[in-house]
Amino acid sequence: MDLHAQDKKEFIRFGFFCAFFCIIWCVSYAVRSAPEMVDTDSFFRLNRVQDLYEGGGWYTTVNLRSNAPYGETLHWTRPFDILLVAGALPGTIFTDFKTALYWWGVIISPVLLVATLLILIWSSRPLLSKQGPYLLGILILFQTVIISYCQPGRCDQHSLSIFLFAVLFGFGLRLVSGPASPWLCCAAGAIGGAAIWTGMDLITIVFATAAVLGLFWIFEKSDFAEKSTYYSICLFIATGISLLAERPWNDLGAQDFDRLSIAHWTMCGLLAAFWIIAGLVNRFSEVFNRRSARLIFAGGTACLMVICIFLLFPKITHSVALSFILPSFFGGQVSDVDPRVIKVWYERVSELQHMFTTGTPIAVSVQFAGTLAASAGILGYLLVKKSSQNKRGWVYVSILLLIFAALSINRIRWTGYAQLLLMFPMAEMMDRTLKRIEGQKRGIIRVLKNVCVVAGFSATFFVLGFAAALFAAGNTENQQGKKVSLLKICRYLNDDEKWQGKRLRILTNTNFGPEILYRTRHETIGSPNQRNWKGILDTYDIMEANTDDAAKELLEQRGINLILLCSDSPEFADYRKTEENKEFCQRLFSNEFPKWITKVELPAELSGSFKLFEVSKTVE
């Protein structure tokens, strides 16, 4: 980090503040009775890393106990797994690996949040003044989606993606702001390749940075062709190395769109080829001295690149081709999924809702709309005002914000990246406001003014969103079921003498699958993963069956032993309503079931929330 000696004390002070915040946050979570992971993806990740540690194999991506008896393949890659293993191993000095992994999984996201706040001090230096990065950190702590993704107990890669996004932003800002060394360009490309390996979300900022460099080359020329050449070549090399690290030799040609594959490597190769050709033309000709020539070359070559993608990867439709660069925006990550699963499951996932719909938390919508409006106004002022420093940097922020704000409106899972970008103009304006107050006399009035400014910029839209959520909750009935703890029912399924020594195949809510796999030795069918579309559809088809015979046929195909229902879960809540033609799940809730189904009497502490049914052996 390019910190001067006088900045070290502030950096250390801020580091202690972040660490203290992280510790208090994690301790408050840990002292709760039976602390649990906050979402099902966390148990997915724990299962995956546990299998890796126990010798499952680096390239093994199939979990045979999920989507039984066929098995389930996850689309995740290994970088976050490596972090989990590395963090859990030191804990094995004191306990077993599974316990160490669990507690490292509890705290890893807050730790990555602290790392993000610290790296932003470096990332934002070309854009913000001395105290700006620290104000930026304070603002980020009030962003609901970022905090949600980085909270204790959330053991998934979103927190790592946000950290890498901050790193990539810092490199991109330096590439567009002024002269950059070849080493810096190469480092940016290398980090970009590693980021694409980590997750498909980050391919957006990788290619958006390349596009911004290209735009500056078209309109200004300068040294942007040289920067882009180094960047794209190293991106291509790093992505190739990542592909070799992620996939076995016999799988290198697989065309996947939800995890690193040859498709993404080819895209990086086409980008590198573009800049190599542009560099050669520029060296041996003066044709690129004209802006119109650069524009025609860039536009024509971009069209050729799109044609190449269609020819090389026929599976890519028009929407998938666009989502190749903007994944999940047009549905590219579910291009190989049965379309029916989009309706019955995919569109119901909370983080895949549109920003301004009833499925989105109103606190998120209000805060996003407010900060977007305020930041857009500030950005417009900074871009128009002649005295603004580093206008290229603010142009870079504006272009990225246009992309990620649009993505966030379409799917709220992108909002964490947009919130980080939105805080840059807010930090700049807060810094300017505080500097005006510094010119006034010291005293309690000045302190109060500083506090009001910081609180106003940081908490205004956070408080408005919270207030809107309270108001909405007071005027509408809560349609969502409360979060149900599976801890006790899993202990029962594992330890009760009725199930001792047995591995059973359980049909239950799709969101329950990963935790049941983690806490028990049993098998499940459905899970919240688009690649397990067959397990999702079979789960819904059984639960929605209009006749017992239709349900029985699917139960026989899957070899189901137990059916576990939860009265507090919203997933099958509609099936409990009284209707003339009751569906299978609804009949089970009403205790109207055929002879080949036996209701299991649960202990009193479980019977209030769960219903368990045993399927006759004749159905296996």
DOSEFI-340468 format. One record per residue (C-alpha): residue in one letter; x, y, z. Coordinates in Angstrom, 3 decimals, padded with zeros to 6 digits. Layout:
N
> A|X|Y|Z
...
***
This chain:
620
> M|000.000|000.000|000.000
> D|001.238|003.442|-000.902
> L|000.916|004.799|002.626
> H|003.154|007.605|003.798
> A|004.701|007.512|007.275
> Q|002.171|010.004|008.628
> D|-000.676|007.785|007.453
> K|000.512|004.685|009.291
> K|-000.997|005.672|012.621
> E|-004.381|006.290|011.025
> F|-004.174|002.992|009.168
> I|-003.281|001.083|012.356
> R|-006.062|002.867|014.236
> F|-008.578|001.994|011.555
> G|-007.323|-001.599|011.485
> F|-007.894|-001.923|015.222
> F|-011.370|-000.425|014.844
> C|-012.262|-002.952|012.106
> A|-010.841|-005.867|014.104
> F|-012.745|-004.765|017.227
> F|-015.962|-004.477|015.213
> C|-015.403|-007.975|013.770
> I|-014.703|-009.509|017.188
> I|-017.761|-007.943|018.836
> W|-019.921|-009.021|015.894
> C|-018.679|-012.614|015.990
> V|-018.845|-012.904|019.785
> S|-022.430|-011.629|019.843
> Y|-023.271|-014.341|017.314
> A|-021.361|-017.085|019.136
> V|-022.953|-016.488|022.541
> R|-026.398|-017.229|021.188
> S|-027.815|-020.615|022.120
> A|-026.970|-023.185|019.415
> P|-025.506|-020.753|016.860
> E|-026.253|-021.901|013.315
> M|-025.313|-021.025|009.773
> V|-027.579|-018.369|008.341
> D|-028.295|-019.950|004.965
> T|-028.329|-023.289|003.221
> D|-025.377|-022.467|000.913
> S|-023.144|-022.442|003.988
> F|-023.911|-026.113|004.650
> F|-023.350|-026.856|000.961
> R|-019.867|-025.391|001.338
> L|-019.093|-027.213|004.613
> N|-020.115|-030.551|003.062
> R|-017.921|-029.886|000.048
> V|-014.838|-028.900|002.065
> Q|-015.305|-031.769|004.515
> D|-015.340|-034.209|001.578
> L|-012.187|-032.603|000.172
> Y|-010.375|-032.889|003.508
> E|-011.411|-036.521|003.937
> G|-009.838|-037.458|000.597
> G|-012.731|-036.893|-001.771
> G|-010.340|-035.645|-004.447
> W|-009.533|-032.187|-005.793
> Y|-011.543|-032.705|-008.977
> T|-014.435|-034.516|-007.288
> T|-017.527|-032.318|-007.476
> V|-020.245|-034.960|-007.052
> N|-022.034|-035.505|-003.742
> L|-023.656|-038.938|-003.966
> R|-025.854|-038.412|-000.893
> S|-027.634|-035.455|-002.528
> N|-030.096|-036.038|-005.377
> A|-029.884|-039.709|-004.380
> P|-029.343|-042.124|-005.959
> Y|-027.908|-040.147|-008.899
> G|-025.718|-037.656|-007.051
> E|-025.398|-033.883|-007.338
> T|-022.673|-031.808|-008.992
> L|-022.024|-028.296|-007.695
> H|-020.916|-025.454|-009.967
> W|-018.617|-023.908|-007.353
> T|-014.855|-023.757|-007.802
> R|-011.997|-024.362|-005.374
> P|-010.574|-020.940|-004.286
> F|-013.008|-020.430|-001.399
> D|-012.566|-024.081|-000.413
> I|-008.808|-023.446|-000.137
> L|-009.431|-020.523|002.238
> L|-011.700|-022.666|004.392
> V|-009.227|-025.533|004.621
> A|-006.326|-023.170|005.343
> G|-008.251|-021.421|008.113
> A|-009.559|-024.614|009.700
> L|-006.284|-026.557|009.798
> P|-004.716|-024.510|012.652
> G|-007.845|-025.215|014.712
> T|-007.197|-028.956|014.511
> I|-004.552|-028.441|017.213
> F|-007.419|-028.001|019.661
> T|-010.322|-029.959|018.138
> D|-011.336|-032.149|015.204
> F|-011.369|-030.763|011.662
> K|-015.157|-030.707|011.327
> T|-015.576|-028.526|014.411
> A|-012.668|-026.262|013.437
> L|-014.123|-025.909|009.946
> Y|-017.547|-025.042|011.326
> W|-016.265|-022.219|013.524
> W|-013.906|-020.899|010.866
> G|-016.930|-020.918|008.571
> V|-018.772|-018.829|011.160
> I|-016.148|-016.051|011.203
> I|-014.613|-016.135|007.718
> S|-017.026|-013.634|006.171
> P|-016.511|-010.948|008.866
> V|-012.749|-011.498|008.512
> L|-013.041|-010.951|004.754
> L|-015.110|-007.811|005.412
> V|-012.262|-006.427|007.520
> A|-009.838|-007.327|004.719
> T|-012.105|-005.509|002.245
> L|-012.211|-002.347|004.370
> L|-008.420|-002.353|004.684
> I|-007.740|-003.026|000.993
> L|-010.078|-000.178|000.072
> I|-007.616|002.220|001.689
> W|-005.232|001.234|-001.112
> S|-007.893|000.850|-003.800
> S|-009.426|004.292|-003.305
> R|-006.202|006.337|-002.939
> P|-006.140|007.616|-006.556
> L|-009.692|008.924|-006.129
> L|-010.191|010.071|-002.527
> S|-008.167|012.367|-000.291
> K|-006.286|011.386|002.867
> Q|-009.291|010.754|005.113
> G|-011.624|009.661|002.288
> P|-010.842|005.909|002.457
> Y|-011.612|005.819|006.180
> L|-014.924|007.583|005.614
> L|-015.602|005.060|002.865
> G|-015.119|002.245|005.379
> I|-017.623|003.804|007.791
> L|-020.184|004.181|005.009
> I|-019.814|000.544|003.951
> L|-020.622|-000.680|007.456
> F|-024.143|000.726|006.989
> Q|-024.838|-001.016|003.661
> T|-027.402|-003.724|004.341
> V|-026.572|-006.142|001.523
> I|-022.801|-006.010|002.075
> I|-023.289|-006.597|005.791
> S|-025.751|-009.404|005.065
> Y|-023.250|-011.194|002.821
> C|-020.417|-010.687|005.317
> Q|-022.243|-011.562|008.532
> P|-021.101|-014.284|010.945
> G|-022.399|-017.698|010.007
> R|-022.527|-016.960|006.291
> C|-019.958|-019.367|004.929
> D|-020.185|-018.730|001.211
> Q|-018.089|-017.028|-001.417
> H|-019.998|-013.733|-001.632
> S|-017.704|-012.166|000.973
> L|-014.623|-013.309|-000.966
> S|-016.146|-011.959|-004.177
> I|-016.719|-008.552|-002.559
> F|-013.086|-008.515|-001.376
> L|-011.776|-009.398|-004.842
> F|-014.102|-006.817|-006.373
> A|-012.461|-004.155|-004.178
> V|-009.001|-005.360|-005.262
> L|-009.930|-005.376|-008.953
> F|-011.473|-001.931|-008.621
> G|-008.201|-000.619|-007.179
> F|-006.201|-001.989|-010.096
> G|-008.712|-000.737|-012.662
> L|-008.721|002.724|-011.103
> R|-004.946|002.941|-011.403
> L|-005.011|001.739|-015.002
> V|-007.425|004.475|-016.085
> S|-006.167|007.289|-013.843
> G|-002.659|007.817|-015.185
> P|000.592|006.149|-016.237
> A|000.809|002.551|-015.150
> S|003.798|000.225|-015.232
> P|003.685|-003.070|-017.153
> W|003.997|-004.856|-013.822
> L|000.826|-003.190|-012.526
> C|-001.046|-004.115|-015.719
> C|000.177|-007.714|-015.477
> A|-000.808|-007.908|-011.807
> A|-004.286|-006.627|-012.678
> G|-004.652|-009.330|-015.351
> A|-003.398|-012.049|-013.011
> I|-005.840|-011.030|-010.273
> G|-008.582|-010.898|-012.891
> G|-007.893|-014.485|-013.929
> A|-007.964|-015.642|-010.313
> A|-011.207|-013.718|-009.790
> I|-012.914|-015.459|-012.734
> W|-011.818|-018.756|-011.200
> T|-013.400|-017.746|-007.898
> G|-016.849|-017.016|-009.309
> M|-018.732|-015.901|-012.390
> D|-019.948|-012.668|-010.770
> L|-016.462|-011.206|-011.009
> I|-016.124|-011.732|-014.745
> T|-018.304|-008.639|-015.054
> I|-015.812|-006.211|-013.523
> V|-012.916|-007.966|-015.295
> F|-014.409|-007.339|-018.729
> A|-015.943|-003.999|-017.741
> T|-012.443|-002.760|-016.874
> A|-011.184|-003.992|-020.239
> A|-014.076|-002.188|-021.946
> V|-013.353|001.081|-020.117
> L|-009.691|000.880|-021.134
> G|-010.855|000.327|-024.701
> L|-013.151|003.356|-024.575
> F|-010.332|005.559|-023.297
> W|-008.119|004.210|-026.113
> I|-010.765|005.140|-028.676
> F|-011.327|008.673|-027.380
> E|-007.873|009.567|-026.033
> K|-005.441|006.923|-027.374
> S|-002.535|007.831|-024.998
> D|-000.951|004.631|-023.591
> F|-004.205|002.682|-023.177
> A|-003.361|000.236|-025.959
> E|-000.167|-000.752|-024.148
> K|-001.972|-001.064|-020.825
> S|-004.723|-003.156|-022.383
> T|-002.246|-005.451|-024.121
> Y|-000.397|-006.309|-020.919
> Y|-003.679|-006.626|-019.013
> S|-005.416|-008.901|-021.531
> I|-002.429|-011.179|-022.148
> C|-001.895|-011.775|-018.434
> L|-005.649|-012.240|-017.985
> F|-005.579|-014.922|-020.684
> I|-002.574|-016.680|-019.117
> A|-003.981|-016.499|-015.565
> T|-007.378|-017.793|-016.683
> G|-005.683|-020.678|-018.502
> I|-003.672|-021.603|-015.408
> S|-006.844|-021.407|-013.300
> L|-008.648|-023.667|-015.778
> L|-005.867|-026.250|-015.516
> A|-005.981|-026.029|-011.726
> E|-009.758|-026.405|-011.557
> R|-010.467|-029.146|-014.089
> P|-008.920|-032.540|-014.924
> W|-007.404|-033.010|-018.380
> N|-010.355|-034.999|-019.680
> D|-012.773|-032.205|-018.724
> L|-010.927|-029.180|-020.122
> G|-013.190|-029.006|-023.164
> A|-016.447|-028.906|-021.166
> Q|-018.641|-025.923|-021.989
> D|-020.080|-024.673|-018.699
> F|-021.502|-021.209|-018.205
> D|-021.885|-021.188|-014.423
> R|-018.248|-022.020|-013.577
> L|-014.836|-021.486|-015.163
> S|-014.596|-023.348|-018.460
> I|-013.010|-023.196|-021.883
> A|-015.738|-020.752|-022.918
> H|-014.424|-018.083|-020.549
> W|-010.811|-018.804|-021.441
> T|-011.686|-018.393|-025.118
> M|-013.288|-015.036|-024.396
> C|-010.087|-013.904|-022.654
> G|-008.090|-015.196|-025.632
> L|-010.173|-013.187|-028.097
> L|-009.661|-010.076|-025.964
> A|-005.884|-010.651|-025.914
> A|-005.852|-011.249|-029.685
> F|-007.685|-007.954|-030.224
> W|-005.065|-005.957|-028.350
> I|-002.107|-007.831|-029.870
> I|-003.395|-007.011|-033.364
> A|-004.114|-003.414|-032.347
> G|-000.595|-003.089|-030.955
> L|000.996|-004.455|-034.154
> V|-001.072|-002.148|-036.342
> N|-000.179|000.791|-034.131
> R|003.547|-000.061|-034.328
> F|003.779|-000.395|-038.105
> S|001.146|002.101|-039.198
> E|-000.234|005.516|-038.308
> V|-003.811|004.604|-039.108
> F|-004.788|004.619|-035.424
> N|-003.817|008.259|-035.105
> R|-007.381|008.982|-036.217
> R|-010.151|008.443|-033.672
> S|-012.583|007.305|-036.367
> A|-010.162|004.521|-037.379
> R|-009.886|003.315|-033.784
> L|-013.674|003.352|-033.421
> I|-014.265|001.400|-036.659
> F|-011.581|-001.145|-035.781
> A|-012.960|-001.678|-032.260
> G|-016.573|-001.972|-033.444
> G|-015.781|-004.307|-036.315
> T|-013.531|-006.543|-034.252
> A|-016.134|-006.742|-031.477
> C|-018.677|-008.020|-034.015
> L|-016.203|-010.648|-035.231
> M|-015.601|-011.749|-031.638
> V|-019.329|-012.269|-031.096
> I|-019.551|-014.318|-034.310
> C|-016.602|-016.446|-033.157
> I|-018.322|-017.119|-029.837
> F|-021.489|-018.295|-031.621
> L|-019.495|-020.561|-033.943
> L|-017.310|-022.044|-031.211
> F|-020.090|-022.505|-028.664
> P|-023.372|-023.340|-030.433
> K|-025.186|-023.799|-027.116
> I|-024.984|-020.080|-026.511
> T|-028.255|-018.394|-027.445
> H|-028.563|-014.635|-027.837
> S|-029.423|-014.135|-024.171
> V|-026.736|-016.536|-022.992
> A|-024.123|-014.805|-025.123
> L|-024.890|-011.553|-023.367
> S|-024.919|-013.235|-019.988
> F|-021.457|-014.616|-020.790
> I|-020.195|-011.144|-019.924
> L|-023.001|-010.237|-017.533
> P|-023.718|-013.621|-015.904
> S|-027.145|-014.159|-014.312
> F|-028.445|-010.959|-015.925
> F|-030.063|-012.752|-018.833
> G|-029.992|-016.254|-017.367
> G|-026.700|-017.689|-018.605
> Q|-026.000|-019.604|-015.405
> V|-029.174|-021.642|-015.920
> S|-028.783|-022.201|-019.659
> D|-028.609|-025.992|-019.195
> V|-031.516|-026.192|-016.723
> D|-035.011|-027.532|-017.409
> P|-037.141|-024.396|-018.005
> R|-039.820|-025.587|-015.563
> V|-037.409|-025.354|-012.625
> I|-037.094|-021.617|-013.295
> K|-040.770|-021.176|-012.447
> V|-041.112|-023.559|-009.519
> W|-037.825|-022.707|-007.774
> Y|-035.310|-020.319|-009.378
> E|-037.590|-017.280|-009.487
> R|-038.506|-017.788|-005.820
> V|-034.927|-017.501|-004.519
> S|-034.737|-014.304|-002.462
> E|-031.453|-012.979|-003.856
> L|-032.685|-013.490|-007.425
> Q|-035.668|-011.164|-007.014
> H|-035.939|-007.854|-008.854
> M|-035.059|-004.824|-006.756
> F|-038.495|-003.214|-006.693
> T|-040.824|-006.179|-006.298
> T|-042.726|-007.574|-003.335
> G|-040.196|-010.386|-002.950
> T|-037.376|-007.964|-002.108
> P|-036.868|-006.693|001.485
> I|-038.202|-003.143|001.478
> A|-035.255|-001.954|003.578
> V|-032.900|-002.945|000.749
> S|-035.058|-001.288|-001.927
> V|-035.384|002.002|-000.041
> Q|-031.687|002.221|000.841
> F|-030.624|001.345|-002.701
> A|-032.979|003.855|-004.331
> G|-031.935|006.631|-001.938
> T|-028.187|006.100|-002.237
> L|-028.437|005.658|-006.008
> A|-030.239|008.988|-006.411
> A|-027.844|010.824|-004.081
> S|-024.715|009.289|-005.593
> A|-025.888|009.955|-009.152
> G|-026.306|013.632|-008.301
> I|-022.869|013.805|-006.695
> L|-021.247|012.006|-009.634
> G|-022.857|014.415|-012.062
> Y|-021.457|017.334|-010.056
> L|-017.947|015.801|-009.929
> L|-017.911|015.077|-013.658
> V|-019.123|018.551|-014.638
> K|-017.043|020.631|-012.224
> K|-013.722|021.610|-013.776
> S|-011.829|021.612|-010.471
> S|-012.619|017.942|-009.754
> Q|-009.553|015.736|-009.396
> N|-009.074|012.549|-011.423
> K|-012.031|012.830|-013.771
> R|-010.957|009.628|-015.510
> G|-011.368|007.848|-012.203
> W|-014.867|009.221|-011.724
> V|-015.751|008.224|-015.285
> Y|-014.576|004.696|-014.410
> V|-016.786|004.704|-011.301
> S|-019.749|006.022|-013.320
> I|-019.494|003.320|-015.997
> L|-019.163|000.532|-013.444
> L|-022.070|001.972|-011.494
> L|-024.282|002.029|-014.596
> I|-023.547|-001.655|-015.117
> F|-023.926|-002.838|-011.538
> A|-026.912|-000.633|-010.740
> A|-028.739|-002.143|-013.734
> L|-027.756|-005.643|-012.614
> S|-028.901|-004.881|-009.062
> I|-032.293|-003.677|-010.223
> N|-032.683|-006.913|-012.167
> R|-031.323|-009.212|-009.408
> I|-030.629|-008.056|-005.860
> R|-027.682|-010.468|-005.530
> W|-025.599|-007.846|-007.374
> T|-026.452|-005.088|-004.905
> G|-023.372|-005.629|-002.726
> Y|-021.085|-004.571|-005.586
> A|-023.307|-001.609|-006.465
> Q|-023.388|-000.465|-002.836
> L|-019.602|-000.483|-002.675
> L|-019.423|001.706|-005.798
> L|-022.170|004.021|-004.557
> M|-020.152|004.818|-001.469
> F|-017.284|006.420|-003.416
> P|-019.132|009.615|-004.393
> M|-020.792|009.648|-000.956
> A|-017.367|009.454|000.735
> E|-016.032|012.248|-001.478
> M|-018.933|014.558|-000.634
> M|-018.780|013.712|003.081
> D|-015.055|014.461|003.032
> R|-015.676|017.860|001.427
> T|-018.392|018.684|003.946
> L|-016.173|017.769|006.908
> K|-013.336|019.891|005.525
> R|-015.605|022.928|005.516
> I|-016.379|022.349|009.178
> E|-012.647|022.070|009.984
> G|-012.250|025.763|009.244
> Q|-014.513|026.641|012.148
> K|-013.457|027.117|015.761
> R|-012.881|024.005|017.819
> G|-015.454|023.147|020.428
> I|-018.504|021.099|021.201
> I|-020.472|022.682|018.337
> R|-017.859|021.617|015.795
> V|-017.796|018.086|017.223
> L|-021.587|017.857|017.033
> K|-021.507|019.090|013.445
> N|-018.953|016.410|012.536
> V|-021.057|013.724|014.184
> C|-024.184|014.916|012.392
> V|-022.419|014.924|009.020
> V|-021.033|011.407|009.472
> A|-024.367|010.099|010.774
> G|-026.297|011.865|008.028
> F|-024.248|010.430|005.176
> S|-023.910|006.979|006.757
> A|-027.257|006.223|008.308
> T|-029.943|008.317|006.601
> F|-031.014|005.800|003.966
> F|-030.247|002.886|006.289
> V|-032.688|004.302|008.864
> L|-035.265|005.189|006.200
> G|-035.123|001.630|004.881
> F|-035.474|000.184|008.363
> A|-038.418|002.504|009.099
> A|-040.093|001.564|005.806
> A|-039.690|-002.123|006.676
> L|-041.293|-001.572|010.089
> F|-044.150|000.388|008.535
> A|-044.752|-002.263|005.900
> A|-044.651|-005.031|008.512
> G|-047.258|-003.195|010.549
> N|-049.637|-002.831|007.605
> T|-049.364|-006.236|005.948
> E|-049.558|-009.791|007.130
> N|-046.262|-011.616|007.246
> Q|-046.441|-014.245|004.532
> Q|-043.046|-015.773|005.203
> G|-042.519|-018.584|007.613
> K|-040.062|-018.128|010.434
> K|-036.623|-019.655|010.168
> V|-036.779|-023.186|011.483
> S|-033.932|-024.861|013.334
> L|-033.126|-028.314|011.976
> L|-030.583|-029.065|014.680
> K|-032.879|-031.128|016.914
> I|-034.627|-033.040|014.141
> C|-031.222|-033.921|012.673
> R|-030.065|-035.221|016.067
> Y|-033.234|-037.295|016.255
> L|-032.683|-038.761|012.773
> N|-029.080|-039.541|013.650
> D|-029.315|-040.790|017.231
> D|-032.782|-042.266|017.846
> E|-032.643|-046.042|018.225
> K|-035.286|-046.431|015.518
> W|-032.781|-045.168|012.926
> Q|-029.529|-046.494|014.407
> G|-027.166|-047.989|011.833
> K|-029.413|-047.036|008.909
> R|-028.803|-044.697|006.004
> L|-032.203|-043.446|004.931
> R|-033.299|-041.499|001.878
> I|-035.325|-038.459|002.932
> L|-037.746|-036.340|000.919
> T|-038.109|-032.868|002.409
> N|-038.005|-029.174|001.585
> T|-035.297|-028.375|-000.958
> N|-033.710|-025.826|001.395
> F|-033.312|-028.443|004.140
> G|-031.201|-030.840|002.067
> P|-027.662|-029.447|002.611
> E|-028.028|-029.147|006.397
> I|-029.439|-032.663|006.713
> L|-026.473|-033.946|004.725
> Y|-024.085|-032.057|007.017
> R|-025.631|-033.118|010.323
> T|-026.642|-036.693|009.516
> R|-025.477|-039.749|007.568
> H|-028.697|-039.837|005.517
> E|-029.455|-038.999|001.881
> T|-031.725|-036.325|000.370
> I|-033.356|-035.575|-002.988
> G|-033.824|-031.856|-003.543
> S|-031.422|-029.007|-002.861
> P|-031.286|-025.274|-003.696
> N|-028.890|-025.634|-006.620
> Q|-029.804|-025.068|-010.258
> R|-027.728|-028.071|-011.327
> N|-029.929|-030.332|-009.200
> W|-032.966|-029.453|-011.286
> K|-034.050|-033.103|-011.438
> G|-034.117|-033.367|-007.639
> I|-036.030|-030.085|-007.365
> L|-038.629|-031.121|-009.941
> D|-039.100|-034.585|-008.412
> T|-039.593|-033.005|-004.978
> Y|-042.244|-030.639|-006.306
> D|-043.900|-033.313|-008.450
> I|-044.294|-035.603|-005.432
> M|-045.552|-032.843|-003.164
> E|-047.967|-031.582|-005.857
> A|-049.224|-035.014|-006.932
> N|-053.017|-035.049|-007.281
> T|-053.254|-038.788|-006.621
> D|-051.488|-041.161|-004.260
> D|-050.590|-043.426|-007.173
> A|-048.748|-040.597|-008.952
> A|-046.801|-039.815|-005.769
> K|-046.105|-043.511|-005.175
> E|-044.583|-043.956|-008.632
> L|-042.047|-041.169|-008.037
> L|-041.333|-042.381|-004.504
> E|-040.554|-045.829|-005.903
> Q|-038.238|-044.401|-008.548
> R|-036.292|-042.487|-005.917
> G|-036.360|-045.175|-003.214
> I|-037.655|-042.738|-000.571
> N|-037.699|-044.012|003.024
> L|-038.877|-040.933|004.954
> I|-040.877|-037.789|004.188
> L|-040.102|-034.836|006.464
> L|-042.478|-031.869|006.476
> C|-042.177|-028.627|008.388
> S|-045.297|-026.732|009.442
> D|-043.384|-023.424|009.735
> S|-041.706|-023.553|006.341
> P|-043.128|-021.324|003.572
> E|-041.997|-023.623|000.751
> F|-045.076|-025.839|000.758
> A|-047.368|-023.545|002.713
> D|-049.886|-023.309|-000.145
> Y|-050.449|-027.042|-000.003
> R|-051.943|-026.890|003.491
> K|-054.979|-024.881|002.411
> T|-058.315|-026.686|002.423
> E|-059.362|-027.516|-001.137
> E|-061.556|-030.116|-002.788
> N|-058.693|-031.658|-004.773
> K|-055.936|-031.912|-002.209
> E|-052.390|-032.418|-003.320
> F|-050.144|-035.066|-001.765
> C|-048.343|-032.725|000.622
> Q|-051.629|-031.199|001.738
> R|-053.093|-034.639|002.421
> L|-050.076|-035.528|004.549
> F|-050.508|-032.345|006.568
> S|-054.163|-033.279|007.078
> N|-053.204|-036.835|008.132
> E|-054.988|-038.276|005.103
> F|-052.506|-040.743|003.663
> P|-052.567|-044.210|002.075
> K|-051.778|-047.474|003.846
> W|-048.207|-047.557|002.546
> I|-047.470|-044.369|004.526
> T|-046.958|-044.535|008.313
> K|-046.849|-041.449|010.494
> V|-043.877|-041.437|012.875
> E|-044.607|-040.200|016.374
> L|-042.024|-037.509|017.126
> P|-040.924|-036.319|020.568
> A|-042.997|-033.428|021.919
> E|-040.220|-030.896|021.311
> L|-040.290|-031.746|017.592
> S|-043.929|-032.549|016.868
> G|-044.960|-028.894|017.030
> S|-042.820|-027.979|014.016
> F|-042.297|-031.204|012.078
> K|-044.247|-034.119|010.665
> L|-042.371|-037.310|009.733
> F|-043.754|-040.134|007.619
> E|-042.232|-043.529|006.855
> V|-042.758|-045.043|003.428
> S|-043.525|-048.773|003.355
> K|-040.711|-051.074|002.207
> T|-042.890|-052.205|-000.660
> V|-042.280|-048.799|-002.239
> E|-038.472|-049.047|-002.215
***
